[in-house]
Amino acid sequence: MTERKPLSLHVPAPPGRPGDKPDFSHIAIPRAGEVRRPPVDADAHAIHDLAYSIIRVLNREGEAVGPWAPGLGAEALKDGLRAMMRTRAFDARMMMAQRQGKTSFYMQCTGEEAVACAFQAALSRGDMNFPTYRQPGLLIAQDWPLVEMMCEIFGNERDPLRGRQMPVLYSVKEAGFFSVSGNLGTQYVQAVGWAMASAISGDTRVAAGWIGEGSTAESDFHAALVFASVFRPPVVLNIVNNQWAISSYQFVAGGEGATFASRAHGYGIPALRVDGNDYLAVHAVACWAVERARRNLGPTLIEHVTYRAGPHSSSDDPSRYRPKEESDAWPLGDPIERLKKHLLVLGAWSEERHTQLRAEIEEEVLAAQREAERHGTLQTGPHAPAATIFEDVYKEMPRHLREQRQEMEA
């Protein structure tokens, strides 16, 4: 008999570890404007190739080129730039507050601002996002009060969730921002279910689900795609591929052998990949997918190719698992700098105005923090009264909870 060799497993490894030179050569990046734009009613099989390329609009010179250029006016572009800059300033200020002990935990979205801010601009009032903890830009792009977001982070007496959620797990129904779940993956099935309900009731509102590339390995991701493929609800399913799920590189979740967008093919769902650091590209792809949903053409899956420039959370040290220079080496650049350059090319912006806006935003965020801290921090209080733990659990409080509250207050 022929001697058989021992079997072995393939364990994916990142392209670089601390001390190595950053390497993104495995990511094929087409030239801006090179990827075709299909009609909005295109069949999933007709756009099979778009799950393997990357849709880009802004070239190296800051020009908007190709069929996906959305034709946004200067004012809309300035709004997008402002939203991204506010999101980044908010992140920096809240991370500093965590280091000062004013909150227990914080998670940034540094480098990913275009994904949420540009997508939100494609939605209408009444549409519902089912986000992860890394999409505060969905709120900030709507000018949702920063003070309210900070009060939730501090868990103080004005916390709209009264201390029931971890910091950054916001819940804002009025802004179409569904309660963030700490158990990743749940928001995908919730988004599909909500979109199904919207269709069943004859409504006109659409849903957007959000997930990180690491969480696509969860069973909820696949359950959501089954229901989306069968019932074709008005939903856009977003995968934010920021390369790292805590310390696990995207390869561990399956990104080595295929793109995350291509997973939709097995379910017959149209899928695209987009440059997540290109505000114009994200906005154009979002508008395309949202229009499909509104025209009752079913779900669309979008993979946003971006990079998590900061740590996974305030509890993480990325220098322990990836090269320190990796963020600077990311080939798709910085979303804020790229949109700024585009506005400069258009003649609608200047370095002086940019410096002024940055100062205005930093002052705005600092003022919001001072106001939020007037109502307490995690460290100093005051916090929501303990009796509020019995409220908003049932529509009408049952007897046993009334009795427990009375005992506590006695």
FENTANOR-V431444 format. One record per helix or strand. SS is the DSSP state (alpha for helix, beta for strand). FROM is the first residue (numbers start at 1). LEN is the number of residues. If there is no record, write none. Layout:
SS_FROM_LEN ; SS_FROM_LEN
This chain:
alpha_44_8 ; beta_55_1 ; beta_58_1 ; beta_64_1 ; alpha_74_26 ; alpha_113_8 ; beta_128_3 ; alpha_137_4 ; alpha_146_9 ; beta_172_1 ; alpha_173_3 ; beta_177_1 ; alpha_186_15 ; beta_207_6 ; alpha_214_4 ; alpha_219_13 ; beta_235_7 ; beta_244_2 ; beta_248_2 ; alpha_250_4 ; alpha_261_7 ; beta_270_6 ; alpha_279_16 ; beta_300_6 ; alpha_318_3 ; alpha_326_4 ; alpha_335_12 ; alpha_351_23 ; beta_377_1 ; beta_381_1 ; alpha_386_5 ; alpha_399_11
